[in-house]
Amino acid sequence: MANTLIDKARAERERRRSGRSRMTALIGLVAAGGLGLLLALTVGGDPNEAPTCDGETMKRDDTCLIISSRGGGGSFSYEEMADRRESGNSAARGIGFGLAGLCAVLIVPTALRLEPSRPWGVPAAGPCGMCGNTNLREKKTTHSVSQGQMTYSCTGVVALCDLCGSSSVRQP
């Protein structure tokens, strides 16, 4: 399992250095924000469009009779039907604008946190055991394998040296 943890840590460090993890996160946030904005702007159609009653477009002096066994039935004017249509769409619009806003807020911290020039892990307490340089960096890494309903996981602190390429794993 030690080699698996080391391989996973090296792959994570490489994704970080190449900028792939940052681009993947940013593309995901932009796509989710775009979907939220699309939902917010397209749900409900045109607010200036006349309301409908039983599939027919209403005129200003029309009244719509709604019969419902679940409640909410009755006789409604043109203005009341327009209000009912708008109030039903406000929740979806709120969710859409909320999602778009959340994604917009998360873009900056995500871009800064996954900056490729930021080094992987944290500086290790001591020097590298192979070359003696102090550029050894370490990070807690977990590897999980699922077999049926059971999930087996192994966690260790992986130390990687940029200079000589040595690696080691220790218990957290």
C-alpha positions in Angstrom: 0.0 0.0 0.0 3.0 2.3 0.5 3.7 2.4 -3.2 0.1 3.1 -4.0 0.1 6.1 -1.6 3.3 7.4 -3.1 1.9 7.0 -6.7 -1.3 8.8 -5.7 0.7 11.7 -4.1 3.0 12.0 -7.1 -0.1 12.1 -9.4 -1.7 14.8 -7.3 1.5 16.9 -7.2 1.7 16.6 -11.0 -2.0 17.6 -11.5 -1.3 20.6 -9.3 1.9 21.6 -11.1 0.3 21.3 -14.6 -2.7 23.3 -13.6 -5.2 20.5 -14.5 -6.8 20.4 -11.1 -7.3 24.2 -11.2 -8.7 24.2 -14.7 -11.0 21.3 -13.9 -12.4 23.0 -10.8 -12.8 26.4 -12.6 -14.6 24.8 -15.6 -16.9 22.9 -13.2 -17.7 26.1 -11.3 -18.4 28.1 -14.5 -20.6 25.3 -15.9 -22.6 25.0 -12.7 -22.9 28.8 -12.5 -24.0 29.0 -16.2 -26.7 26.3 -15.6 -27.9 28.3 -12.6 -28.1 31.5 -14.6 -29.8 29.7 -17.4 -32.4 28.3 -15.0 -32.9 31.7 -13.4 -33.3 33.5 -16.7 -35.4 31.1 -18.7 -37.8 29.6 -16.2 -41.4 30.9 -16.5 -41.0 32.4 -20.0 -41.9 36.0 -20.7 -43.5 37.9 -17.8 -45.3 40.2 -20.2 -47.0 37.3 -21.9 -50.7 36.8 -21.2 -51.6 33.9 -18.7 -53.3 30.8 -19.9 -56.4 29.0 -18.5 -56.9 25.4 -19.6 -54.5 25.9 -22.5 -56.2 29.0 -23.8 -54.7 32.5 -23.7 -56.7 34.8 -21.4 -57.9 38.3 -22.2 -57.9 41.1 -19.7 -61.6 40.7 -18.7 -61.5 36.8 -18.6 -62.0 34.7 -15.5 -60.5 31.3 -15.0 -62.3 28.6 -13.1 -59.9 26.0 -11.5 -61.3 22.9 -9.9 -59.0 21.0 -7.7 -59.4 18.3 -5.1 -56.1 19.3 -3.4 -57.1 22.9 -2.7 -56.1 26.0 -4.4 -59.1 25.9 -6.8 -61.5 28.8 -7.4 -62.3 31.6 -9.8 -59.3 33.8 -10.8 -59.1 37.0 -12.8 -56.5 37.7 -15.4 -54.3 39.6 -12.9 -54.6 36.8 -10.3 -53.6 34.1 -12.9 -50.5 36.3 -13.9 -49.6 36.5 -10.2 -50.0 32.7 -9.7 -47.7 32.0 -12.7 -45.0 34.4 -11.4 -45.1 33.1 -7.8 -44.7 29.5 -8.9 -41.5 30.4 -10.8 -39.8 32.5 -8.0 -38.4 29.5 -6.2 -36.7 28.1 -9.3 -35.4 31.6 -10.1 -34.1 32.0 -6.6 -32.3 28.6 -6.8 -30.8 29.5 -10.1 -29.5 32.9 -9.0 -28.3 31.4 -5.8 -26.3 28.8 -7.6 -24.9 31.3 -10.1 -23.9 33.6 -7.2 -22.3 30.9 -5.1 -20.2 29.7 -8.1 -19.1 33.3 -8.9 -18.0 33.8 -5.2 -16.1 30.4 -5.2 -14.1 31.1 -8.4 -11.5 33.4 -6.8 -10.7 31.3 -3.8 -10.6 28.2 -5.9 -8.2 29.8 -8.4 -5.9 31.0 -5.6 -5.9 27.8 -3.7 -5.1 25.6 -6.7 -2.4 28.0 -8.1 0.1 25.8 -9.9 3.1 27.8 -8.6 2.1 27.0 -5.0 4.1 24.0 -3.8 2.4 20.7 -3.1 2.1 19.8 0.6 3.9 21.4 3.5 7.6 21.6 4.4 8.8 18.4 6.2 10.4 18.7 9.6 13.8 17.4 8.6 15.9 17.2 5.5 15.7 14.6 2.7 17.1 11.2 3.8 18.8 10.7 0.4 20.2 14.0 -0.7 20.1 16.0 2.6 18.4 19.1 1.1 15.6 20.8 3.0 13.2 20.9 0.1 11.3 17.8 1.3 7.5 18.3 1.3 4.8 16.1 2.8 1.1 15.7 2.7 -1.5 13.3 4.2 -2.8 11.0 1.5 -5.6 8.4 1.6 -6.2 5.6 -0.8 -9.6 3.8 -0.8 -10.7 0.6 -2.5 -14.3 -0.6 -2.6 -15.1 -4.3 -2.9 -18.9 -4.9 -2.7 -20.3 -3.2 0.3 -16.9 -2.9 2.1 -14.5 0.0 1.6 -10.8 -0.4 2.6 -8.7 2.6 3.1 -5.1 3.3 3.9 -3.9 6.7 5.1 -0.3 7.9 5.4 1.8 11.0 5.3 3.8 10.9 2.0 7.1 12.8 1.8 8.4 13.7 -1.7 11.7 15.3 -2.5 11.8 17.6 -5.6 15.6 17.4 -6.0 16.4 13.7 -5.9 12.9 12.2 -6.4 13.0 10.1 -3.2 9.8 9.3 -1.4 8.6 7.8 1.9 5.4 7.1 3.8 4.8 7.3 7.5 1.8 6.9 9.8 -0.1 10.2 10.4 
